[in-house]
Amino acid sequence: SGFQPVSLRHRAMARAADGGTLRRVWRHRQARSVRRAALSGVAVTSAAAAAVLVLGLRFDSRSLWGFVAWWTSATGDVVEGRAAGRRTLAAGVLSSLFAGAGAAEAATTAEEDEAAWAQEQASWAKEDQDDCKCCSSDWCGCSGCTNCYAFLKANGYDLPLDARSAYAKAGVQWASALGWSAAFPKLPGAATVTAAEDFKVEASTLPDEKRGLLTKAALPRGAVLPPYQGRVLTFAEGSNAGKQVWCPVSAGLKYVFSPDDAASGALSKEPSFCIDSSETTKGNPARFVNEVYSVDQCKEVNLEICELGEVMYYRTTRDVPAGGELVTDSGDVSC
């Protein structure tokens, strides 16, 4: 029973990619790196030109243009060899050598960089809102939006606390501060909320599984289970976690794009909001949900994984009879 953390991160990445999240993050990182490289190129070129002037080196016309051509070619690769990058660096060389305006140009480039970044953020925020329009009919989201929290909050819904707020309020007892059972009946697409007492842990119907989570009474499609609870891991802990660990998409993105920071750098001691439920057994039925391991078992799947505010909730995908085992696909099989 339980999750493989790597497969869950893969699932998070796949869902984020479906929604365009990875596309926007990657595009942002590329755009920022290109602009910063260009800015760095101007600054380095200005420093080189200043050194040339200080040393009193003299160029005739031929050697000067040879130096410019060499420097532009050598540093153009910083912006992936693009012509625009070379033009920026060449402009920096000429400006520094002939007008002494390298510093001014660097400052202008920095201002343009920040302005462009602000414009990109606004554009992506609009894309996020457009992608998440499905949240107006279903709190669990869709292929275009994996976390409806921001959309629903912006549209005036009363929501449970997100993981960060609950953790800040109640620490290790964060789950008790969510207020999820009162909020969910008012969310779009919500049907029935359940309680820990509605389930029992008994022998599993799946091969190779000893125990599983079964219902005491019938559940309708769309019923929401209590949140997946446990210890909040740091990024370093989440990098090497074992079974019974779930990670939100936000953490998965950091593990993909900043693996060194997450494992041992600046992020390593920060809470990742990956949840380890291995030792949280009381009042935590979600911990006992089994996952399928083959396509042949896909017919047993009756739960889906939903994320809201960096908290994981199971939701039934069809009616489940009394005594039925609750089973999910965590991403390895892709039922």
N, C-alpha and C positions, 0 to 999 in steps of 0.2 A: 504494500500500500504506500502511496505517496508519490511525490514528484521527483523528477530529475531536474535540478536547477538549470543545467545547460539546455535541455529541451524546452524548458519554459522560457528561457531567454530567446531561444530561436523562435518560439511561438510569438513572443512579444515583438520581435523584429519583423516577423512576417506580417503581423497585424498592423504594425506601424507603417510598413512599406505599402500595404494595401491602401492605407489612408493618406499616403503622401507625406507622412511625417519624416521618414528617412530622406526622401527626396529633398524636402525643404531644408533639413539640417545639413545635408551634404552640400547643397547649393550655397547655403550660408557660409559654411566653412571654406569652400573654394573661393567665393567672392571675397571674404575677409582676407584669406591668405594672399590672394593676388594683389589686393590693394595695399596690404601691409608690406608685401615684398617690394612693390613699387616705391612705397614710402621709404623703406629701408635702403633701396637702391639709390634714391636721391640723396639720402643722408650720407651713405658711404661715399658716394661720388663727390659730394661736397667736401667731405673730409679729405679725400685724396687730392682734390683740386687745391684745397687750402695748403696741404703739405707741399704740393708742387710750388705754389707761390712763395711759401715761407723759405723753402730751400733755394729759391732764386733760380730754379731750373728754367731754361729758355728753350722754346720750341720754335722751329721754323714752321712754315705753313704745312709742309709735307709731314713732318713728324707729329705735329699737333693732331692732324686729322687721322694719322695712323693710330695715335694713342686713343682718340675718341672711338674709332672703329673697333680697336681691340677691347677696350673697356666695356663698350656696349654689347659686343658679342659675348664676352665672358660673363657678364652679369645678367644678360637677357634671359638666361635659363632659369633665373630665380622666379620669373613669372611664366614658367613653362614654355619659354622660347617664343611667346606670342609677340607679333609685331607691335602691338600696343604697348607691351612691356618695354620693348627696346626703345620705342619712341619716347616713353616716359623717362627712361634712364638717360638716353641721349640728351633729352632736354635738360635733365639735371646737370649733366656734364657741362654742356655749353653755358647754361645759366650760371653755374658756379665759376667757370673759368673766365667768362667774359663780363658778367654783370655782378658777380658776388651775391647772387640772389638765391643760393641753394637753400639757406635756412628759411627764407620767406616762402619758397616753393614747397618745402617740406611741411610748413605750418598750414599752407593752403590745402595741400593734399590731405593732411590729417583732418581738417575741417570737412573736406569733401567726403572723406572716409566715414566720418560720423554721420553726416547728413544722409549719405547713401544707405548706411546701416539702419538708420531710423526709418527711412522709406521702405527698406526691405522688410523690417519688422512689421510695419503697418500693412504691407501687402500680404505677408504670410498670416497675420492675424485675421485678415479678411478671408484668406483661403481656408484657414481653420474653421471659421464660422460657416463658410459655405459647405465644407466637408461634413460639418456636424449638424446640418439641418435635419438629418435623420433622427437626431436626439429629441426633436419635438414630438416624435411619436413613439420613441423607444429609448429609455434611459440607458440601456446596455450598449447603444451605439450601433455601428454597422461597419462594413468593410472600409468605409472612408473615414471613420472616426472611432478610435478605440477607447476614448475616455470623455464622456459627455459632461464632466463636471463644470468646466469653464462655460460651456454653452448654456447649460441649465441655470447656472448662477447668474449669467448675464441676462437671462430671460425671466428672472424673478422667482424661480422655484425655491422652496425651502428644502435644503439639502442636509444630509447627515454631515458631520464634520469630515474633512479629509484627513488622511493619515498624519500629515505633519501637524495639523492643528490639534488632533486628538492626542498625539504623542507629547506635544508641548504642554497640553493641559493635564494629562494623567500619567505620563511616563509609561512604565511597563504595563499599566492597566489601560492602555490607550483604547482598546476595543470597547470598554465599558463607557467611554466618553463619546462614542460616535453618534448615538441617538438615531441609529439607522431604522429601527422598526417603526418609529413614528413618522419618519420622513418618506419611506418607500411607498406607502399606499397613495401618496399624492403625486408621485412621479409618473410621467407618461409611459404607458406600457406595463406598469406594475400590476400584478394581480394579487397574490397572497403572500404575506410574510409569515415565516415559520419561526419556531423557537427550538432550542436545543432539546426540549422534552418531546418533540414530535418525531424523534429518531431513535434508533437503537443500533448498537454495534453487535453484529452476529456473524456467523460463518458466511463467507463470500460465495457467490455463485460463479465467480470467475476462476478458471484454472490457475494454479500456482499462487493464489491469494488466500490467506487464512481467514482474515476478517474483512468485513465491508460495512458500509452504512446503509441501513434499510429503513424504510418508512414505517411508522406505526399505523398511520391512516393514509388514505389516498390523497395524492397531491395533484392539483390541476396544472396544466401548462402555464409557465410564467411564474411559478412559486419561487420565492427568493429564500435561500438558506442564510443562516447567520454568517457573518463575515469570517473569512479565513484568519485565524488568530494565532499569535505566537510572539516570539521574541523578535524585536526589530534589530536587524543586522547592520553593522557598518559595511561600507563598500569592501573593505579588506576581507571581512568575514564572508560576505556574499560571493566573493571571487572564488572561494574554496569550499563552499557549502555542499552538504550532502543532500540526502532525500528530505522530503517534507518542506522544501523551500519554494516559495513563490516570490517572483520579482515583478514590480510594476514596469510598464514600458519606459518610464522616465529613467529608471535605474539601468534597464537594458541598453538604452541609448548611450549612457555614460560608459558602460562596460565595452561597448563596441568602439566608440570614438575616443575614449580616454582611458584605455586599459591600464596604463602604467600609473596614472593618477589614482585610479580606483583601487589598484592592488597595493600600492606602497607610497603614493604621492599625497598631494594636498587633500584629495577626497577620501583617502583610505579610512580615516577615523570618523568621517561624517556618517550620519544615518542614511542608509540606502533605501529604507522601507521595503527591502526584501524581508519576508517573514519566514521564520523557522518555527514550525509548529510541532517539532518532534517531541517536546516535553510539555506541550499544552494540550492535555487530553480532556479535561473537564470543561463542559459547556462549549465545546468546540467541535461540533459534528463534521464540519468541512474537512477536518484533519483526517477522517477515516474514509473519505471518498477514494475509490480505486479508479485507475485509468486503464484504458485498453492498450494492448501491445501488438495487435495485429488487425488487419483489415477485416478478418472474419469476425472479430468482436465488435465491429462498429455498430452492428444492430442492437447492441446492449447500451449504447450511449444515450443518456436521457438528461444530461446536464451540460450546460455551457459555462464557460468562464467569462465573467463580466468584471470590468474594472471601473470603479467610480471613485475619484479622489485618491488615487493610489492605494485603494483598498480592493481586495478581491472578494467577489460574491459569486456563488453558484446560483444558476437559475435553471429550472426545469424546462426542457425543450418540448416535452409532450406530457400527457397525463401519465402519472405513475400510480399503479395500484397499491393498496395496502400490502405491506410486506415486500414490496419491490426494492431491489438494490439500486442505489444511485451510482451511476458510472459516468465518467467524463473522458474526453480526449484532450490530453495536455499539449498536443502538437506533434508528437512523434509519428503518429499514424495518419493524421489529417483526414479524418473520416468525413 
